[in-house]
Amino acid sequence: MSENLYELLAGRFPADRTQPCFLLSDGASVSYGELEDRVARVARRLVAEGVQPGDRVALQAEKSVAGVVVYLATLKAGAVFLPLNAAYTPSEVEYFLQDAEPAVFIQDPEAYLADATSAPLVDPVARAASDLASIIYTSGTTGRSKGAMLSHGNLAANALALHEAWGFTPDDVLLHALPIFHVHGLFVAMHCAFLSGAPMVWLPKFGDAEVLPGLERSTVMMGVPTFYTRLLANPGFTREVAEGVRLFICGSAPLLPSTFEEFEQRTGQRILERYGMSEAVIITTNPLHGARIAGSVGYPLPGVELRVGDGEVIQIRGPSVFSGYWRNPQKTAEEFTADGFFITGDVGRQDPDGRVWISGRAKDLIISGGYNVYPKEVELVLDELPGVTESAVIGVPHPDFGEGVVAVVTGHGDEAALIAQARRQLAAYKAPKRVLFVDELPRNAMGKVQKNLLRERYGGLFG
Ligand code: AMP
């Protein structure tokens, strides 16, 4: 039997194919039937152009329905989908193209679709669960970005587990404002909608003007922490606007406990935080029914084995965990244990009942004067100090200590006073030596603070 992921997804499309799949901002919609038809034609075009099972199809374009069509058609044709951030420069793209060697590179999916007028490809190309479905290049804050190889089986297992865990039904309407070059918007969000045959309120991005009316039509929202802080900054975002939404899901970067609390005060609802990564899609989630706790990422999904290994780094094994990095056996070998657990690089702990807490990235660890400093511990203290909205703590080369602890913060206040207050709660070696105020912390499209940029910017601070 074929285990092509597209077969699983299309098998769950609504029986009445006139039902909408994409609800667009201008009031128009695209039905499941139209989606299926476009996918079949683009799949046929790919095959006609000589794309073989296992060949890569790269897409670099702004978010669009046509982009989704290219994704699904690639699966249907048995090829491997390679999404690229629209913001990548030509020289960055060059690296990915050389590394992945796609058979087809699409930058204008609408035009590709418009030319796909040939007969449809009726049957999906047969694939085994272990066959590659997609390569996702990691955002790679150090060194060259690596391509995580995800199989049809990896993606199917995760999609089915999430659909169940988050209680999706055909009555749901998902607010989709995420990019589709990353696992969050591409797999997590869309697969839940497809498996339910549910529509998505389709926003090109998280724009203030469209989001409130979008929320009023939705039952589930998936977002990164920045979406939630932006909603809270919008006075039009009220309890009434949120009332019809049964579930607010957040991930891709840590959600500040203060955001969680403010959100609950505003709406009466508790955000469900989950944790994932390109290499395994979703790993843990807070429960749909049961306690959602600020600062915790919840429990491993069914089927996921999770343990805390050397250096308190979280290790995982399970059906959604990728098979390795594309054409990089050395990195693959380095990041798996002998017994097949993937070493995530995230530092954390697990309660006896299984609940998981993430405290930062192993590579963010600061070693100052020979002592280990976990940035998250310092950030939690700073975030509670008056005047501080948010902080990012980094290690900067220091002539005496090797690395000096530096806090980059948003908000307002006095540097010396903040350092003194932090010292009252933290051992001297952990307290920041400098506190620098900025208007905004640099973030990537998924809302992650780009500490690598901060380390570059402030590298000479103690020079
Ligand atoms: P990416 O592969 O780009 O999706 O990045 C994955 C990384 O994002 C993980 O290894 C974590 O460091 C981080 N991450 C994702 N979700 C969360 C979360 N809920 N809390 C803390 N960190 C997260």
Boltz pocket constraint, residues with backbone or C-beta under 6 A from the ligand:
constraints:
  - pocket:
      binder: B
      contacts: [[A, 138], [A, 139], [A, 183], [A, 250], [A, 251], [A, 252], [A, 253], [A, 254], [A, 255], [A, 273], [A, 274], [A, 275], [A, 276], [A, 277], [A, 278], [A, 279], [A, 297], [A, 344], [A, 346], [A, 358], [A, 360], [A, 361], [A, 446]]
      max_distance: 6.0
